[in-house]
Amino acid sequence: METILIHFGAQQAFHIGDPSEIFAARRAATYLAKSLDFNDLRRAQLELVITEAGTNIIKHAQRGELLLRALTHEDNFGIEIIAIDNGPGISNINFQMEDGNSTTGTYGGGLGAMSRLSQEFDIYSNGQNGAALIMVIWADTIPAPDEQWKIGAVCLPMEGEEVCGDAWTVEVCDNSLTLLVADGLGHGPEAARASQAAVTAIATNPGKSPAALMDCAHKALYGTRGAAVAISKINEARSELKFAGVGNIAVSVFISAGRKHLLSHNGIVGSNLRKLQEINQAWEEDALLIAHSDGLGTRWDLDQYPGLAQAHPGLIAAILYRDFSRGRDDVTVIVVRDITEF
């Protein structure tokens, strides 16, 4: 029984509105690639993808964002690039993916080039409200795709802060997945210390139930500011999800019966844990879980975005961040999809 921890960490966000900002994002990506021992070819591919993504934003939407972060898979490293904008969108994605097709009178190789240069690529646009792209370039061998889960995330500090007070992690063991999302009180280094202590609670207590993990987190957070914490454990074999939440982490599950909100209790993990209750929720094939900190507004509705619920979870997280981030706090959005056929 092997336990695998997945923790991508926070991203770097780069506003894109003119060519100099593309250069800043490319320089940061190059620095990150060197730190991960990318060879010259992979670094060149990464730089071209950043350039194409930023140039497309400026040409088609005038402004947008690029989000960068490092990925790890066993002994391999990668870099994920998410590009988002609020432009006119892409009305015919398949057509625009073909080289030579452009709506701005240019050569039109951008989307096709990004797809070819990336080892992982997906795009979402409903042809009206902007676009989102997700790309991954790996330093070495491309990892085999996970046959059980797809996970996407946006995790960003509040503007002006260097570290994010939110944190998250995933534990995968046999046919179960456990997700923890933590939001340290306030923001900055002390908030990050609290949320990271919650993440450590999962790493040091594998296989436990959400209620037991919450108790471990509560003890681990003594002496910190405390945090809001939500823990979800999906068991495929039993077609169920167990959940325990304290504080204002919002968690929704999408199954055939519709959207279900999972109830968290008031309190502060590490300080004032008033009530700890574990609840059960049905789970099924192709179900979707979305969890987010209070840096994201709650008035989002996936039905407003045709086809988004079937897109890569990273694109779902990116679109929700783009349209519902409050802009005055750290923000985290985690999306988990079960892709196993029961």
N, C-alpha and C positions, 0 to 999 in steps of 0.2 A: 504494500500500500504506500504509494509515493505521494507526498504532499508538495504541491508547487505553489509558491507565493508569487503573485503578480503585483508589481507596484511601479507604475510608470513615473510617478512624481508630478511636479508642477511643470508647466510650460513657460517658455519665454514668448511674450507677445510683441509684435512689431506692427505699428501703424504703417500703412502703405498709402501714400498720396502723391509722392513724386519719386523720381529715380534715385535720389540720394538715400531714401528710406529703404529701397530695395537693396542698395549696396550695404547698408547697416545690417539688414537681415542676413544677407549672403555672408558677410564677414563673420557674424555670430555663428552661423551654421558651419562655416569652414573651421572655426576655432573648435567647435564641438566635435566635428568629424576627426580632427587631428587628435583630440583627447581620447577618442574611441578607436584610434589606430586604423582609420579608413585609409586604404591605399589611394594612389593618385587618381586612378580611374573612378573609384567610388566618390572621391571628393569632387571631381569634375562633374560627374552626373548630378550630385547634390547641388552644386552651384548653378548648373543649368536649370534644374527644376525650380529652384528659388527664383532665378531670373525670370523664367517663363511665367511662373505663378504671379509674381509681383507685377510684371508687365501687363498681363491679362487684366489684373485688377484695375490698373490705371487706365488702360485703353477702353475697357467696357463699363467700369463702375466709378471711375475717378478716385475712389478711396475704399479701403478695406483693411483686413488684418491678416498677418501670417503668424501662426502659432507653431513653435518648434519644441521638441523634447526628445531626449534619448530613450531608447527602448533596449531591453535586454531579453535574451532568450537563451538559456543555458550559458554557453561560452561565447555567444554571438551578440553583437551590438548593432543597433539600427538607429535611424533618426526619422521621426514622424514629422511631416509637414501638413498643416491644415491651413487652407486659404479660404477666407470668407469675405463676402461683400454684400452690399444692399443695392446693387445695380439692377438693370432691367431683366437679368436672368438669361437663360439659354433655352430657346424655344424648341430646338431640335438637337439634342446632345449627340446622337449618332452621326448626324450630318457634320456638326462642328468638330467631331473627333477626326474626321478625314482631313489629311493634309491638303492645303490649298483652299479650304473653305473658311471664309472670314466675313464678319458683319461690319468690319471697320476698314476694309480696303487694303489690309496688310496680307502678308503671305498666308497666314492661317495655319501655322504648324504648331501652335502653342499647346493645345490639349493633347493632340496626338503625340507630340514630343514628350510631354510630361508622363503620359501613360507608358511609352516605350522605355523611358529612362528609370522609371520606378519599378521596384519589385512588387509593390502593392499599390493599387490605385482605385479610387471610386469617386463618383461625382453625384451631386444632387442639385437640381434646379427644377422648379415647376414652371419656368418660362415667364415668371412675373416678378418674384421677390428675391432677386439676387441669386447667388450660387455658393456652393461649398464644395471643396475638393479635399480629399485626404490621400496622402502619398507616403510611402515608406521606402527608404533606401537602406539596405543592410550592408554592413561592412564586409561580410564574408558570405558563407552559404545561406541561401534563403531558407528559413525554417519551414518545416511542413505545417500546413494550416491546422489549427485546432479543430478537431472533429466534434467537439461538444459545445464550445462557447465562443461567442464573439463579444468583445468588450471595447467600448469607446469611452473617452474621457476628455473633459476640459477641466483643468485645475490651475487657477491663476491668482496671484496675489492682488490685493487692491492697488490701484495706481499709486505710485510713490513708495510702495513697500518692496523690499528686495526678496523677502521670503513670504511664503503663503502660510496663513494660519489654518488652512484646511489641509486635510490629508486623507488618503484612502488606500486600501489594499484589498486584494482578492486572494483567497486560499482555495485551491482546487485539489480535491482528494477523491479518487475513484469517481463516482457519479454525482458528487456533490460540489457545490460552489458556495463559499462564504464571502460576502462583501461587507466591509466596514467602511463607513464614511464618518469622519470626525471634523468638527468645526470648533477650534479653540476659541475661547472667549476673547473678543477684541480682534486684533490683528498684529502682525509683526512677529519678532522672534519668540516672545513668551507664549503667544497663541500657538505658534508652530511647535514649541516644546510640548505643549499639552496634547495637540493632535497627534504628534509623532509617538507619544507615549501610548496612545490608544492603538496605533498601528502595531507597535511592538507587542502589545497584549495578544494579538492574533498569532504573530510569529513565534511566540514562546508558549502558546497554548493551543497547538493544532488539534483539530477534530472536535472541539467542544461546541456545545449548543450556544445559540445567541445569548440566552440568559446567563449562562456560565461565563461566556466571554465578556459580557457587560460587567459582571461582577469583577472579573480580572482587570478590566479597564478602569473601573472605579478605584480599585486599590492602587493601580499603577499611576493614576493621575493625582494621588495625594501630593500636596505641595506645589502643584501647578495651578494655573488659573482655572482649570477645569474646561470641559468641552461638552458640546452636544454630540451625541454618538448614535448612529443607527447601524444595526447589524442584521443582515439577511442571510439565511442559509437555505439554499435550494437543493432538494434531494430529488433527482430525476426518477430513481427507482420507485419512490413513494408518491411521485407527482404532487409534492407539497413544498411549501416554503414556510419556514419558521422565522419570526421576526421579533426583535426587541429594539425599542427606540426610546431615547431620553433626550429631550430638547427639540430644536426646530429643524432637524434634517427631514426633508419631505421625501417620501418613498411611494411610488405608484407601480402597480403591476398591471400589465395589459394582457388579458386572456380573452378567449372567445366570448365570455359573458360581459366583457367591457372592462373599463378602467376601475381598479380598486385602489383606494388610498389606505395605506397602512398607518395605524395610529401610534404615535409616540406620546410618552407621558412627560409632564413638566419636570424640571429638575436640571441639575448640572452634574455630569459625571466627574467624579473626583472631589466633589464638594457637597452637593445636596441631592442625593439620589432618593427622591421621595417614594417612588413606586417603580418596581421592576416586574414587568409582565411579558411573557412570551406568547405570541399569538400564531395561529396556523392559517395559511392561505393556500388555496388550490394553485397548482402549477401544471402547465401542459406544454406540449411540443410547440415550438416557435413563439413561446411567451416572451414578453419584453418587460424588463424592470428598469425604471428610471429613478435615480436617487440624486438629490441635490441639496446643497447648503442654502442658507437664506440669502446668499449673495445673488440668487436667481429668484425672480418673481414667480408667483404661483399661478398666474392667470394664463398659462400656456395651454394649448390644445393641439395635439398632433393632427386632428382632423382638418385644421386650417392649412395643412401642408400635404397636398395629395402625393401619395407614394413615399413620404418620408419614413413612415413606420416600417417599411420594408428595406430601407437603405442601411448602409453600414452604420453600426452604433456610434462610431466616431462622428459621422455626419449629423446624426440626430443630436448628439451633445453639442456640436458646433453651432447648429442652427438655433437651438434653444439659448445657448450663451449669447449669440449675436443679437437675438431679438428680445431677450428677457433679463439680461444681466442688469442689476440695479446700479452698478457702477460706483458704489460707495462701500464696498466690502470685498473680502476675498470671495471667490466664486468657484464652486466645484459642481460638475454635472457628470454622473457616471451612468452609462447605459449598458445593460447586459442582455444578450439574446441567447436563448437556448436553441441550438441548431441540430441537436441530436434527434434522430428519428427513433421514437420509442418502439 
